[in-house]
């Protein structure tokens, strides 16, 4: 998004418009094009309106950090088609090292918290997605069953470009493809996804106190997950 970052605001009005086969974002009645020069058309009027609001809310210079829906949309259009298999590989890698599968050995309070909050989602993946993942303690990598990786891959490969970019973003923020897939399926909310992703670190903060740098990183993680969840909701896509 470097094409837009820091550019002077060059329009007065931003709104959604309709074109054949979809909806576009109009700046002074001219449609936005992605950084790669492609039509920034979406299939959801609600999403187009939300993106237009991001552009309307800009000050004198554009700040793409405040435009998460725009970023996700441009990425879906410009990058996903060309790099879809690469993204599938990244998601398979996350499945092999999923956060929810690596549990603490101690203290007992953390062990119990992980069991209470993480295990239901691991069980959901096993029963609903047919992806029985292996849970271990410590940080030494464990080889996940091939069948579980294939099942999760099949879910991911079934997403369209827009769903894939959102789930990939949530997965990267959370460190868990199960969390990303569960978010898309409506199994968990964005707030719950953030809580699951930050469970370990927030437990440590309860013991040792808050750290400003860590808190800022936590806000970024939650913001990324929330943006992905809102993007998925605005797409109006299917839920498992």
WONORCOR-V116477 format. One record per backbone hydrogen bond with DSSP energy under -0.5 kcal/mol. NH is the residue of the N-H (numbers start at 1). CO is the residue of the C=O. E is the energy in kcal/mol with one decimal. If there is no record, write none. Layout:
{{NH:CO:E} {NH:CO:E}}
//
This chain:
{{4:1:-1.5} {5:1:-1.8} {6:62:-2.7} {7:4:-2.2} {9:60:-3.7} {15:26:-2.3} {17:24:-3.0} {19:22:-2.7} {22:19:-2.4} {23:42:-3.1} {24:17:-3.1} {26:15:-3.7} {26:24:-0.5} {27:30:-3.1} {28:13:-2.2} {28:26:-0.6} {30:27:-1.5} {32:25:-2.6} {34:38:-2.8} {37:34:-2.5} {40:32:-1.5} {41:39:-1.5} {42:23:-2.8} {45:43:-0.5} {47:234:-0.6} {48:44:-2.1} {49:45:-2.5} {50:46:-2.0} {51:47:-2.6} {52:48:-2.4} {53:49:-2.0} {54:50:-1.5} {55:51:-1.8} {56:52:-2.7} {57:53:-2.0} {58:55:-1.2} {59:61:-0.6} {62:7:-3.2} {66:63:-1.9} {67:64:-1.9} {71:67:-2.2} {72:68:-2.5} {73:69:-2.2} {74:70:-2.6} {75:71:-2.4} {76:72:-2.4} {77:73:-2.1} {78:74:-3.0} {79:75:-2.4} {80:75:-1.5} {81:76:-0.6} {83:79:-2.3} {84:80:-0.6} {87:83:-2.2} {88:84:-2.3} {89:85:-2.1} {90:86:-1.9} {91:87:-2.3} {92:88:-2.3} {93:89:-2.0} {94:90:-2.1} {95:91:-2.1} {96:92:-1.5} {97:93:-0.9} {97:94:-0.7} {98:95:-0.8} {99:175:-2.0} {101:98:-2.0} {102:99:-1.7} {103:101:-0.7} {103:136:-3.0} {110:107:-0.6} {111:107:-2.2} {112:108:-2.5} {113:109:-2.0} {114:110:-2.7} {115:111:-2.1} {116:112:-2.9} {117:113:-2.2} {118:114:-2.8} {119:114:-1.0} {119:115:-0.8} {121:118:-0.9} {122:118:-1.8} {123:119:-3.0} {124:120:-1.9} {125:121:-2.2} {126:122:-1.8} {127:123:-2.6} {128:124:-2.8} {129:124:-1.0} {131:125:-2.5} {133:131:-1.1} {136:101:-3.1} {138:103:-2.4} {144:142:-0.6} {149:145:-2.0} {150:146:-2.7} {151:147:-2.2} {152:148:-2.4} {153:149:-2.5} {154:150:-2.3} {155:151:-1.6} {156:152:-2.3} {157:153:-2.9} {158:154:-0.8} {158:155:-0.8} {159:156:-1.6} {164:160:-2.7} {165:161:-2.0} {166:162:-1.6} {167:163:-2.8} {168:164:-2.6} {169:165:-1.8} {170:166:-2.4} {171:167:-2.7} {172:168:-2.5} {173:169:-2.1} {174:170:-2.4} {175:171:-2.5} {176:171:-1.1} {180:176:-1.8} {181:177:-2.8} {182:178:-2.5} {183:179:-2.2} {184:180:-1.8} {185:181:-2.1} {186:182:-0.5} {186:183:-1.0} {187:182:-2.2} {188:182:-1.0} {193:189:-2.5} {194:190:-2.4} {195:191:-2.3} {196:192:-2.4} {197:193:-2.4} {198:194:-2.0} {199:196:-0.9} {202:198:-2.8} {203:199:-1.9} {204:200:-2.1} {205:201:-1.9} {206:202:-1.7} {207:203:-1.3} {208:204:-2.9} {209:205:-2.4} {215:211:-2.7} {216:212:-2.1} {217:213:-1.9} {218:214:-2.5} {219:215:-2.1} {220:216:-1.8} {221:217:-2.4} {222:218:-2.6} {223:219:-2.4} {224:220:-2.5} {225:221:-2.2} {226:222:-2.7} {227:223:-2.5} {228:224:-2.1} {229:225:-2.5} {230:226:-2.6} {231:227:-2.5} {232:228:-2.3} {233:229:-2.3} {234:230:-2.5} {235:231:-1.7} {236:232:-1.0} {237:232:-1.0}}
//
